[in-house]
């Protein structure tokens, strides 16, 4: 009897979670992002890793709704598999639920925090934590946890209050999990392999200045 009561209690607690509505504020932001059908821009990259010295690089990015963001560059192929897609398309690719985590301060900005948890096994995303600027209706920070490629954090800044696409993105990542191909970073890049091997935790940042947008919206 006690066991049956426990099972009924457990079922009663999980039903509201899986039957809940998606967070309305997140849906409002998703609607703004869904209006972007295509965009292209120039990105200026700076790599911030203690044992790597790489000159500033540039690339062209392209995006079409429903597809992954594309990168092309004439002088380097140093791009991690994850952590550079600020379109958030993978987060919303499969059905998901949300959990409201309340409000937090990010600098001078008060943001709403929600967890996004995919309900489809095809998703490589384990969970995303999104920090939303409700007044501007956009995401200013995201913490992404994947099933296979580790975790990373994206910080996003915008040129003005009306923009939905950022002009600056900073990605923090664990290098060994993202498998950056060091052999393809270009002859002008210097790697201190002794320092790299001595570090217990190999983390880094990619800083992206994004400019010259061309955007097609519905």
Secondary structure, 3 states (H helix, E strand, C coil): CHHHHHHHHHHHHHHHHHCCCCCHHHHHHHHHHHCEEEEEEEEEEEEEECCEECCCEEEEEEEECCCCCEEECCCCCCCCCCCCCCCCCCCCCCCEEEEEEEEEEECCEEEEEEEEEECCCCCCEEEEEEEEECCCCEEEEEEEEECCCCEEEEEEECCCCCCCCCCEEEEEEEHHHHCCCHHHCCCCCEECHHHHHHCCCCEEEEEEEEEEEEEEEC
